[in-house]
Amino acid sequence: MNLLLGSFGTTEIVVIVFLALLLFGGKKIPEFMKGLGLGLKEFREAIQGVQRI
């Protein structure tokens, strides 16, 4: 998990999440996360397709 987040600590992550809530509001974040999840799913499927070839 540390590799994914780089050198961010717990405090930095909490501040980033708090700022995201302030900027986007509670209603937009679930929509954003759903889109991000779908994008990651498509990316993984594309990577697996390339590895099969």
C-alpha positions, 0 to 999 in steps of 0.5 A: 500500500505504501508503494501506491500512495508514495510518501503520503502519511495519514495526516496528508491523506485525511487533509486531502479527503477533507479538501475533496469533501469541501470542494466537491460536496458529499454527492459528487464524490460517490459518482467520481469514485464509481467512474474511477472504479469503472476506469480501473476495471477497464484498464485491468481488462485491457492489461490482461488482454495484452498479456494473453497475446 
